[in-house]
Amino acid sequence: MKNLLITCPHGLEDITAKQISDLSNNKIKISKGGVSLKASTSVMYEINMHVRTAMHVLWEITDINAKSYDDMHQQLIEVPWENYMKANQTFMIKTKSFSKIFENASFSTLRVKDSIVDRFKKKHNKRPSADKINPDIIFVVIIVKNNIRVFLDSSGSPLYKRGYKTKMHVAALNECLAAGLILSTNWDAESPLYDPMCGSGTIPIEAMLIARRIPPGIFRRKFGFMNWMDYNESLWIKIRSESQKNVRKIDKRLITGSDLLQNNIEVCNSSASKIKSEQ
């Protein structure tokens, strides 16, 4: 069991917690911008697959208190980074700092990177390389006052990137936010839903996924945890297969949308067609 932090759009913490409670009986703690709990690898995979309002599913690897940048470096050099990545893998560090001690997030990121590289050089005479574009491993560092928590990002790219959009609209609504708006209405997925200004169709499409009980992660082919050293492919294949057992058909008239711009309708239809072709 590991500590998980699941980030979500602000205001959707309770809705996110409710979805997670359907997957785990463990105690869930709600905080601003996310929820946390202790969970197994299986639950972590399931949250990535099923939770419609989750943005990133973070797996904690260390939690320290430090007095300075040097203190941070010395403590983090003792973390067994080799348990989380190979020397030939690339990595990226994302840092959020809410601290007067470590107020420079960029420098904090640099010190964490130094700790990782120095650990590999000291223990294995090798060093992994940083990659800000397409890294194998993503570390997330959250600093609050003198507390430093480091996570592995199991999602990789944010989970609102479902994978069903074939074209990007200039003002497209975040899919997680769209799902959260629908879930916050307590829509029963049986009553008709109409979006009169649907734009590229994010709300109608997310409503359709909810009504048909299609898991939001089913269209993605890549998650961060697939590059982890302990990636359990057979477990993931099982979870992915079981996630489609409750998918159902609905009356196509249940959910409708309209827009003044024909281009928006074409984008919406293109995304909807991709969902249909992959089911």
Order of alpha helices (4+ residues) and beta strands (2+ residues): beta-alpha-beta-beta-alpha-beta-alpha-beta-alpha-beta-beta-beta-alpha-beta-alpha-alpha-beta-alpha
